[in-house]
């Protein structure tokens, strides 16, 4: 159910694209004398918008392919002879029909002991829902339906596009402020070092401001999780959705081996910490908060 892997991969790909474009732009503007672009606030903001949203859009277009590659997802043929897998595809397609999706998503499975599933893809008609083998083994049919309904809700709500737009805004201002800072600092050093300092501060600034901006992305991600829970309850039944979240709680509280507990924590399934600075970077609300929100609905 957690989309931490998807968001992390999306942000890392986006950051890589943005930094690469930023390096190229910094080299061009520094060594080819395009000082007017750097000195003009409006021009700078326009260019940052193009590059910032460009990185986010490229990440969105690659999200489905990258998710398959990173998790080792094997797409399931709807006409497979395996009755378990055929049933899984049929349940996903039925939930997609209830959600009014223009086209059923691809359904995939990947080998992992973790209890996890994710949805990704650039559009509602070009999406993927993937589940782990661990989830199928450890959850009942009703709980699996809750998970699948949650992931279908992510697609129906257009969450990847929403996160792309938010990330594009974050990228734009990250690039903008890092270059403003680079101008201020580089203009205060010897002219011989100016280009080098500008280049270095730009790259460091891109990374630092993007990390700060990820708190904004994480906040919106948490809000989208509540909405996806609500959609999952609508498509698969509220009790199934609550049961799925309860199962995640039980999975985390079971005394697994240390390695597996570390994996679960990294996946943000536990969402153990409620406070502190790291809570600002959490992509998912605490499971108990999500359950209570469904019970109040």
N, C-alpha and C positions, 0 to 999 in steps of 0.2 A: 504493500500500500504506500510505502514511503516513496517520495519522488526525489529524495536527497541526491541519489546518484545522477539522475537526469539533470537536476539543477546545477550540481557541481560540475558535471561535464560541460553543460551549456556555458556556465560562467568561465571555466578554464579555457574553452575553445574561443569564447568571445574575447577574453583578456589577451590570449595569444595573438589573435587577429588584430586587435586594437593596438597592442604594443608593436607588432610588426609594421603596421601602417604608420604608427607614430614615429618609429625609427626612420622609416623611409622619408616621411614628411620633414622630420627634423634635419636629416642630412641634406635634403633638397633646399630647404629654406635657409640653412646655415651656410652651405658651401656654394650655393648659386645666387646668393645675394637677394633672396626674396624677403627683404626686411619689411616691405610694405604690408605683407600678409600678416606678419607677426605683430606689427605695430597697430594695425587696425582692429579694434575690438569687434566690430560687426563682421568683418571678413573672417576673423579668427573663429567667431562663434559659428558662422556658416560652415566653415571647413570642419570644425569639430563635430558639428551635427552630421555632416555627410559621413565622416569616418566613424563616429560613434555609433550611428544607426547602421552603417554598413557592416561593422563587426557583429552587431547583434543579429542582423538579418542573415548573414552568412552562417552564424552559429545555429540559427533556427532551421535553415535549409539543410544543414548537415546533422541535425539532432537525431533523426531516425537512424541514419546510417551509422553514426558514431555510437549510439546506444546499442545497436546490434553488435557492433564490433567490440565494444568495451565489455559487455556482459556475456558475450558468446551466445546470443539469442538465436535459436533455430525456429524459423517460421513454420507454423503448422499448416499443412494442406487441409482445407476444409473437408476433403474427401478421403482423408486418411483412414486406414483400416483399423487403427487403434481406437477402440470405443471410448476410452477415457479422454483422449485428446480431441476426438470428434465431438464429444459432449461439451468439452471446454469451449471449443470454437462456437458451438451452437448457443451456449449461454452468453458468450460475449456478444454475438450477433443479435440475440434477442434483447439484451440490455441496450445495445446501440439503437435498435428499432424503437424501444421505449423512449430513448433520449432524443429521437428525431434526427440522428446523424444522417447526412446525405449518402454516406457509404460506410459499410462496416469496416472497422479497423482490422489490420493484420493481427493475428494472434500468434504469439511466440512463447517459447519455454526455454529456460536456461538452467543448467546444472548448478545448484547451490543449496547448502543446508540452511541458509538464512530464510526467514519468513518475509518475503518481499514480493512486490509487484510494482510495475511502473507503466505509465502511458507517455508517449511522446509522438512527435510528428509536426510538420509545419502547418497543416490545416486540418479541419474537421473531417475532410474526405480523404486525407492521406496520413493516417495515424497508425500507431502500433500499441498494442497492449501485450505486455510480457509478464509472465509469472515464473517464480522459481519453483524448482522441484520440491524444495523444502516447504514452501507454502502449501502445495497440494498434499503433501504427506501429513502435515500437522494441523490443517484446518478442516473442519467439517464442510459439507456442501453449502450449508447456509452461510457460514463464515466466508467461504470463497466467493459466494454471490455478493456479499457485502463489499469485499475487496474489489471485485470486478465492477460493481456499480460505482464505487468511488473513482476508479480509474476512468470509466466511461464519462463520469461527470467532469473530470478534468478536461477531456476532449470536448465535450458538449459546451463547457464554459469558456473554451478558447484560452485556457490558462497559459499555454506556451506562447501564444501571440501576445497576450497581456504582459507576460514577463519580458518578452522581447522589446515591447515598447518602453516599459519601465527601465530595462537595462540600457536601451538606446539613450534615454534621457540621462541616466547615470553616467554613461560613457561620454556623452557630450560635455557635461560639466566637469568630469574628471580630466578630460583632455584640455578643456578651456582653462581651468584653474591651474593645472600643472604647467601650462605654457606661460601663463601670466606670472607665476612664481619663478619660472626659469628665466623670463625676461628681466625681472627685478634683480635676481641674484647675479645673472651673467653680466648685467650692466654695471655691477659694482666691483667687478674684478678687472684685472689687466686685459687689454684688448687682445693680446696674443692667446689668452686662455678662454676668451669669451665663448667661442664656438663649442669648445670641449665642455665647459661648465654648463652651457645651455643644454647640450645634448644629454649630459648625465642627469641634470635636475629634471629634465622632461621625462626621462624613463622612470626615475624613482618616483616622481610625482604621479605619473600615470598609474603605477602600481598602488601607491598609498591612497590616492583619492578613490581608486576603484574599490579597494578594500573598505574604505569608509562608506562608499556608495552601496556596497553589498548589504549593509544594514538596512537600507531602504528596500532593496530587493527582497531581503529575508522577511521584512515586515509584511509586505504584500503577499509573499508566499504563504505566510501563516494565515492570512485572511482567506486566501484561496483554498486552503485546506479545510477550513470550516465550511466553506461553500460547497466543496466537493463532497464532504461528509453529508451535507444536506441533500445533495443530488443523489448520492449513493443510497441514502435512505428512501428517496422518492422512487428510484428505479428498482431497487432490490428488496425494499422493506426496511423500516427503521430498526426492527429487532435484529435483522441480519447485519445491519451496519454496526449497531452497538455490540453485537456478539463478536464481530471481526475485531473491533478495537479492544474488547475485553481479552480476546485471545492473544493479541499483541502484548498486552500487559502480562498475561500469564507466561508467555514465552520469555519475556525479559526477566521475570522474577524467578523462573526455573533455574536452579544452580547448574548452568552449563560449565563446560571447561573454560578456563580463563581466556583462551584464545577466542572462543566464540563470543563470550561476553564483550570482549574488546571490539569485535567486529560489529556486534549489535549497537554498541555505543557509537561507533564511528558512523553507522548508518542512520543515526539520530532516531532509531526506533524507540529507544528508552526515553529520550528527552528528559534526562534525570534532573538537570539543573533548572530551577525556576528563576533564579536571580543572577546578578553579576553581569559583567560586560559580555561574556560569551552568549548570554541569553539573547542579545541583540542580533546575533548571527544565526540563530536557530531558524531553520526553514519550516519547521512544523511546531504547532502548539503541543502542549503536554497532552498525553492521551486522556487523562482524567478530565481535563478541560473540554476536550472534544466530545467525550461521552456525555458530560453534563449538558453541553450545548444541544446535543441531540435529544436528551431526555426532556429538556425545557421546550423544545420546538413543538 
